[in-house]
Amino acid sequence: MADARFFDRQGPFTLRDILTCAGIEGLLDADLDRQFDEVGSLDTAEPGSVGFLDNPKHLSALKDTRAGACFIDAAHVNDCPVDTIPIITTTPYLSFSKTAVLFYPAEARMDVEAGGSNVHPTATIGKRVTLGFGTTIGAYAEIGDGTIVAENVHIGRGVVIGKNCIVHHSATVTHALIEDHVDIGTGVRIGQRGFGFTPNLPGYLAVPQLGRVLIGNDVNIGANTAIDRGAGPDTRIGNYCQIDNLVHIAHNVVLGQGCVLAAQVGIAGSTRVGDYVVMAGQVGVAGHLNIVDGVTLAGKTGVTHDVTKPGTYGGFPAVPVRDWRVKVATLNRLAKKRDRSDG
């Protein structure tokens, strides 16, 4: 159960309410008026809770659960305890997530004590905007309706932030145009200068970075991520991208729609990434490359050349993941053979 000190729960809701929310038609032989007051994991759920199973690895937790209902694939219905109502769906986790939003509609928002902010007189602040203590809004900046800007945030000159966005505390946003429903995590840095310089012996001359950062709708950006502004062309983040904590996106990078970047991904300058590309933790991508739509990069993959075909890749340099696994297995066998010979 979520800690009430931090999360406000709505409800209870009937099974009928939950099915409607999840977009699932009524269940046979189920009491649609039965009430539920919580969502939770299978191993901690109580009879008034709704859980889910989307990975067969957790079947043991399902068999022992006390949850009153469970979103589940049809293949595992017979594994449900007799006291758990199976709610059959092809997308258990999505259905559970919709139900969690039903119980906790404000979880993605935040408590911000308004007041004490410094707003430039030329800035435009929309309706129902909340500004936290210590926030600064620069000249000619625009903040859309319903947006929340937490404590100690700096919004730079000319920045545009759309409607119903959230900027968590201590973030910095400059040189950026941001669409609606964007969540910017704690300590994020958007729009700082990129890593551009030219030799000027005995040192280097910093090259002016004259582009912007353009961020689409429904983007999530994790804590302490840095997105550099373009050097001339813009850095672009497409709609629906999900970016984890501690990611670095360099100047002029273009991310297509729906990309997913896990923690510590780094993408060097001027690389173009297609739609629905997934990069697992600590993936590194060199600059001036092209990655087509529908590519998945396994953890710690190093991309040093264009990726021209959809599929899953791994290793350094990146190759199709099956080839990478064969190479690793071959090296392991050779190493063991050598060790035996040395012995």
C-alpha positions in Angstrom: 0.0 0.0 0.0 1.3 3.4 -0.9 2.4 5.6 2.0 -0.4 8.1 2.7 2.2 10.6 3.9 3.2 11.0 0.3 0.4 9.9 -1.9 -3.3 10.8 -2.0 -5.5 7.8 -2.9 -8.9 8.1 -4.5 -11.7 5.5 -4.2 -12.8 2.9 -3.4 -13.9 1.9 -6.9 -16.0 -1.0 -8.0 -14.9 -3.7 -10.3 -17.1 -2.2 -12.9 -15.3 1.2 -12.5 -11.9 -0.6 -12.9 -13.0 -2.5 -16.0 -14.3 0.7 -17.6 -11.1 2.6 -16.8 -9.0 -0.2 -18.3 -11.2 -0.5 -21.4 -12.1 -4.2 -20.7 -15.6 -5.6 -21.2 -17.5 -7.1 -18.2 -16.5 -10.4 -16.7 -18.7 -13.4 -16.5 -19.4 -14.8 -13.0 -17.9 -11.8 -11.3 -19.5 -9.4 -8.9 -19.1 -6.1 -10.7 -20.2 -4.1 -7.6 -17.4 -5.5 -5.5 -15.2 -2.7 -4.2 -11.5 -2.3 -4.3 -9.5 0.3 -2.5 -5.9 -0.1 -3.7 -3.5 -1.3 -6.4 -0.3 -3.2 -5.5 2.2 -5.9 -6.3 1.1 -9.5 -6.1 3.4 -10.3 -3.1 2.1 -7.5 -0.9 -1.5 -7.2 -2.1 -4.5 -7.5 0.2 -8.0 -8.8 -0.7 -9.1 -5.2 -1.5 -6.2 -4.7 -4.0 -5.8 -5.1 -7.7 -2.5 -6.6 -9.0 -1.1 -7.7 -12.4 1.1 -10.4 -13.9 2.9 -9.7 -17.2 6.0 -11.9 -16.7 5.8 -15.6 -16.3 8.9 -15.4 -14.0 6.5 -14.1 -11.3 4.1 -17.0 -11.5 5.0 -18.1 -7.9 4.0 -14.7 -6.6 0.6 -15.1 -8.4 0.0 -18.5 -6.9 0.6 -17.1 -3.4 -1.1 -13.7 -3.8 -3.9 -12.5 -1.6 -5.0 -9.9 -4.2 -8.7 -9.6 -4.8 -8.2 -9.2 -8.6 -5.4 -9.5 -11.1 -4.9 -8.3 -14.7 -3.6 -11.4 -16.5 -3.0 -13.0 -19.8 -5.4 -15.8 -20.7 -2.6 -18.3 -20.7 -2.2 -18.0 -16.9 -5.8 -17.8 -15.7 -5.6 -21.3 -14.2 -2.7 -20.2 -12.0 -4.9 -17.6 -10.2 -5.9 -18.5 -6.6 -9.6 -19.2 -6.2 -10.1 -16.0 -4.3 -8.5 -13.8 -7.0 -10.6 -12.6 -9.8 -8.7 -13.0 -13.1 -9.2 -10.0 -15.4 -8.1 -11.2 -18.8 -6.3 -8.8 -21.1 -3.5 -9.0 -23.6 -1.9 -6.0 -22.0 -1.8 -6.6 -18.2 0.7 -3.9 -17.3 -1.1 -1.3 -19.3 -4.4 -2.1 -17.8 -2.8 -2.1 -14.3 -1.2 1.3 -15.0 -4.6 2.8 -16.1 -6.1 1.5 -12.8 -3.2 2.9 -10.8 -3.9 6.4 -12.3 -7.6 5.9 -11.3 -6.6 5.5 -7.7 -3.7 8.0 -7.8 -4.5 10.7 -10.3 -2.1 13.2 -8.8 0.9 10.9 -8.4 2.8 12.4 -11.4 2.2 15.9 -10.1 3.8 17.5 -7.0 3.2 19.6 -4.0 4.5 23.1 -4.7 4.2 25.9 -2.2 3.6 28.9 -4.4 5.1 32.3 -3.9 8.5 33.9 -3.7 9.3 33.5 -7.4 10.9 36.1 -9.5 9.0 36.6 -12.8 10.3 39.1 -15.4 7.6 41.7 -16.2 7.7 40.7 -19.9 7.1 37.0 -19.2 3.7 35.5 -20.0 2.2 33.2 -17.4 -0.8 31.1 -18.3 -3.8 30.2 -16.2 -3.6 27.9 -13.2 0.3 28.0 -13.2 2.0 27.2 -10.0 5.5 28.7 -9.3 7.6 27.5 -6.4 9.8 29.5 -4.1 13.1 30.7 -5.6 12.0 30.1 -9.2 13.1 32.6 -11.8 11.3 33.2 -15.1 13.3 35.2 -17.7 12.3 37.9 -20.1 9.7 37.0 -22.8 9.4 33.5 -21.5 6.0 31.8 -21.8 4.5 29.3 -19.4 1.4 27.5 -20.6 -1.9 26.9 -18.7 -1.8 24.4 -15.9 2.0 24.0 -15.8 3.8 23.5 -12.4 7.2 24.9 -11.9 8.8 23.8 -8.6 11.3 25.4 -6.2 14.6 26.9 -7.4 13.9 26.3 -11.1 15.4 28.7 -13.7 13.5 29.3 -16.9 15.6 31.4 -19.3 14.9 34.2 -21.6 12.5 33.4 -24.4 11.8 29.8 -23.3 8.4 28.5 -24.2 6.8 25.7 -22.1 3.5 24.4 -23.1 0.4 23.4 -21.2 0.2 21.0 -18.2 3.9 20.5 -18.0 5.8 19.7 -14.8 9.3 21.2 -14.1 10.7 19.6 -10.9 12.9 21.5 -8.5 16.3 22.7 -9.3 16.0 22.2 -13.1 17.3 24.7 -15.6 15.7 25.3 -19.0 17.2 27.8 -21.5 17.1 28.1 -25.3 14.2 25.7 -25.6 10.7 25.4 -27.0 8.7 22.7 -25.2 5.3 21.4 -26.1 2.5 20.1 -23.8 2.5 17.4 -21.1 6.2 17.3 -20.7 7.7 16.1 -17.3 11.2 17.6 -16.6 12.9 15.9 -13.7 14.9 17.2 -10.8 18.2 18.8 -11.7 17.6 18.5 -15.5 19.7 20.8 -17.7 18.1 21.7 -21.0 19.6 24.1 -23.5 23.1 24.6 -22.1 25.9 25.0 -24.6 27.1 22.0 -26.5 30.7 20.6 -26.6 31.9 22.7 -29.5 35.4 24.1 -29.9 38.2 24.5 -32.4 42.0 24.5 -31.9 43.4 27.9 -31.2 47.0 27.2 -30.1 48.1 27.0 -27.4 44.5 26.3 -26.4 41.0 26.1 -27.9 38.3 28.5 -29.0 34.7 27.8 -27.9 32.4 27.8 -30.9 29.1 29.7 -30.4 26.2 27.3 -30.0 23.4 29.1 -31.8 20.7 26.5 -32.0 17.8 25.5 -29.7 16.2 22.5 -28.1 12.8 21.5 -29.4 10.8 19.0 -27.3 7.6 17.5 -28.5 4.4 16.5 -26.6 4.2 13.9 -23.8 7.9 13.6 -23.2 9.4 12.5 -19.8 12.9 13.5 -18.9 14.6 11.9 -15.9 16.6 13.5 -13.1 20.0 15.1 -13.9 19.7 14.5 -17.6 21.4 17.0 -19.9 20.1 18.0 -23.3 22.4 20.4 -25.1 21.1 23.1 -27.5 22.1 22.8 -31.1 25.2 24.4 -32.6 23.2 25.9 -35.5 20.6 23.3 -36.3 18.4 22.5 -33.4 18.5 19.5 -31.0 15.1 17.8 -31.3 13.3 15.4 -29.1 10.2 13.8 -30.6 6.8 13.2 -29.1 6.3 10.4 -26.5 10.0 9.9 -25.8 10.9 8.4 -22.4 14.3 9.5 -21.1 15.7 8.1 -17.9 18.0 9.7 -15.3 21.6 10.7 -16.1 21.3 10.7 -19.9 23.3 13.0 -22.1 22.0 14.2 -25.5 24.5 16.3 -27.3 24.1 19.2 -29.7 22.1 18.7 -32.9 20.9 15.2 -32.0 17.5 14.3 -33.4 15.4 11.8 -31.6 12.3 10.5 -33.4 9.0 9.7 -31.9 8.6 7.3 -29.0 12.3 6.6 -28.3 13.2 5.1 -24.9 16.6 5.9 -23.4 17.7 4.2 -20.1 20.1 5.5 -17.5 23.6 6.7 -18.6 22.9 6.6 -22.3 25.1 9.1 -24.2 24.5 10.3 -27.7 27.2 12.3 -29.4 26.5 15.4 -31.5 24.6 15.4 -34.8 23.4 11.8 -34.6 19.9 11.2 -35.9 17.8 8.5 -34.3 14.6 7.1 -35.8 11.2 6.4 -34.3 10.7 3.9 -31.4 14.4 3.2 -30.9 15.2 1.7 -27.5 18.6 2.2 -25.8 19.3 0.2 -22.7 21.6 1.3 -19.9 25.0 2.8 -20.7 24.6 2.6 -24.4 27.1 5.0 -26.2 26.4 6.3 -29.7 29.1 8.1 -31.6 28.4 11.4 -33.5 27.2 12.1 -37.0 25.4 8.7 -37.3 22.0 7.5 -38.4 19.9 4.9 -36.6 16.8 3.7 -38.4 13.3 3.2 -36.8 12.7 0.1 -34.6 16.2 -0.5 -33.4 16.9 -1.9 -29.9 20.4 -1.5 -28.4 21.4 -3.9 -25.5 23.0 -2.5 -22.4 26.6 -1.1 -22.8 26.4 -1.4 -26.6 28.8 1.0 -28.4 27.5 2.3 -31.8 30.3 3.5 -34.1 28.6 3.2 -37.5 25.2 3.7 -39.0 22.5 1.2 -38.1 20.5 0.7 -41.3 18.2 -2.2 -40.4 15.7 -2.6 -37.6 16.5 -5.3 -35.0 18.3 -5.8 -31.8 22.1 -5.1 -31.5 24.7 -5.5 -28.9 28.5 -5.4 -28.2 31.2 -3.0 -29.2 31.2 -2.1 -32.0 27.5 -2.9 -32.3 26.5 -6.0 -34.3 23.2 -8.0 -34.5 22.7 -9.3 -31.0 22.8 -13.0 -32.0 26.2 -12.4 -33.7 27.4 -10.7 -30.5 26.4 -13.6 -28.3 28.1 -16.1 -30.6 31.3 -14.0 -30.4 31.2 -13.8 -26.6 30.6 -17.6 -26.3 33.4 -18.3 -28.7 35.8 -16.1 -26.8 34.8 -17.8 -23.6 35.5 -21.2 -25.0 38.9 -20.2 -26.4 39.8 -18.6 -23.0 38.9 -21.8 -21.2 40.8 -23.9 -23.7 43.9 -21.7 -23.2 43.6 -22.0 -19.4 43.6 -25.7 -19.6 46.6 -25.7 -21.9 48.5 -23.4 -19.6 47.6 -25.7 -16.6 
